[in-house]
Amino acid sequence: TFTHRDPFTGRSLQCDRCPPGTFLRARCSTAKSSECAPCPQGSFTELWNYVSRCLRCGVCGRNQVVKKECSAKSDCQCECKQGYYYEHKSDMCVRHSECRSGSGVLTAGTPKKDTVCHICSNGTFSDISSARDDCKQHSGCDGAGQELVLKGSTWHDNLCANREELKDGAEYLKEVIPAFFINHKMKMKRLRRIVHKLQTEDGNKQRGTLELNLPQLHLHIRNWVSSATVTQIRQLPVLLIKLGARSAGEKLQRKQNQIDTRLERGHLEGVRNVDLT
């Protein structure tokens, strides 16, 4: 109940409150009880009350969806839309974090929690940034006539070669270059310079790189790699060093050297086996 003073008699009255889903249309008097009315569509009351009008239903915010529609007895309930979670610090829904190359998803994000990542363990890898995918098993170079030319890491797969159809080592390095640029941390300005240089060497001077974002830059690199010659691939580490990315250039060169050494060793063993027969 609630206390109400009758304006005509001056008496203090104990009036009944209105139940959830209704509001007080008229206060009680000595002659009648409180008069309640249903909340109009788009409004609600959750508690016993004596308000003169119902509360307006809320509206879900940015990157939110309706989890439960508003009713006469309760406001609508919102949650973050797919791919987002509620971050208490910012009091808003933010996109789930992606697990960067070399790590995979341990626990997928929910509307209430962010993605949990873990570093790929021995024998597994991830060559992409993803908020959904876990690490994958390295391929086994155990097929007929296959041999390992580059051991896999956390960010790239094992590279296998067919002993009957050995190629130049740069052809094998091609397979990991896109993943290499995804995994190797590099300033956007430097990455744009690299992409611009690769394009100009291909005669595509008209294409600008200043407006390209990271995924677009990676796509340009992937496209360049797909059509690059053996000579261009072998010159790439030198180009990176010239453009100030020494660490990346030296790392890529080491990968190339490892492949070449494996191929040379495999070639010599193949010749030795032929001589023995």
CORZIQUI-V529148 format. One record per residue. N is the residue number from 0. NEAR is the number of other ideal C-beta (glycine too) atoms within 8 Angstrom. Layout:
[[N/NEAR] [N/NEAR]]
//
This chain:
[[0/6] [1/7] [2/8] [3/10] [4/8] [5/11] [6/4] [7/5] [8/5] [9/6] [10/7] [11/7] [12/11] [13/7] [14/13] [15/7] [16/11] [17/12] [18/7] [19/11] [20/10] [21/13] [22/13] [23/14] [24/6] [25/6] [26/8] [27/10] [28/8] [29/6] [30/3] [31/5] [32/6] [33/12] [34/8] [35/9] [36/6] [37/6] [38/10] [39/6] [40/3] [41/6] [42/12] [43/14] [44/16] [45/7] [46/5] [47/6] [48/10] [49/9] [50/9] [51/4] [52/5] [53/12] [54/8] [55/6] [56/10] [57/8] [58/5] [59/8] [60/8] [61/5] [62/9] [63/11] [64/8] [65/9] [66/7] [67/6] [68/5] [69/9] [70/7] [71/11] [72/8] [73/9] [74/9] [75/12] [76/8] [77/10] [78/10] [79/11] [80/10] [81/3] [82/7] [83/12] [84/13] [85/10] [86/10] [87/5] [88/4] [89/6] [90/5] [91/9] [92/13] [93/8] [94/6] [95/10] [96/9] [97/8] [98/14] [99/8] [100/11] [101/11] [102/12] [103/14] [104/13] [105/7] [106/7] [107/7] [108/11] [109/6] [110/9] [111/7] [112/7] [113/8] [114/12] [115/8] [116/11] [117/10] [118/7] [119/12] [120/7] [121/3] [122/6] [123/12] [124/14] [125/17] [126/12] [127/8] [128/7] [129/10] [130/12] [131/5] [132/9] [133/7] [134/11] [135/10] [136/5] [137/10] [138/8] [139/6] [140/10] [141/4] [142/7] [143/3] [144/7] [145/11] [146/10] [147/11] [148/12] [149/14] [150/6] [151/11] [152/7] [153/10] [154/13] [155/13] [156/11] [157/11] [158/13] [159/11] [160/15] [161/8] [162/10] [163/5] [164/5] [165/9] [166/7] [167/5] [168/11] [169/11] [170/9] [171/13] [172/14] [173/10] [174/8] [175/13] [176/13] [177/11] [178/12] [179/14] [180/11] [181/12] [182/11] [183/9] [184/2] [185/10] [186/5] [187/8] [188/6] [189/11] [190/12] [191/12] [192/11] [193/14] [194/14] [195/9] [196/10] [197/12] [198/13] [199/9] [200/7] [201/8] [202/5] [203/7] [204/6] [205/4] [206/6] [207/6] [208/12] [209/5] [210/4] [211/10] [212/5] [213/7] [214/6] [215/8] [216/14] [217/11] [218/8] [219/13] [220/14] [221/9] [222/8] [223/12] [224/11] [225/6] [226/6] [227/9] [228/5] [229/8] [230/7] [231/9] [232/14] [233/9] [234/8] [235/12] [236/12] [237/8] [238/12] [239/13] [240/11] [241/6] [242/10] [243/7] [244/11] [245/8] [246/7] [247/11] [248/14] [249/10] [250/10] [251/14] [252/9] [253/8] [254/12] [255/13] [256/8] [257/10] [258/14] [259/9] [260/8] [261/13] [262/13] [263/8] [264/8] [265/13] [266/9] [267/8] [268/8] [269/9] [270/8] [271/8] [272/8] [273/7] [274/6] [275/5] [276/4]]
//
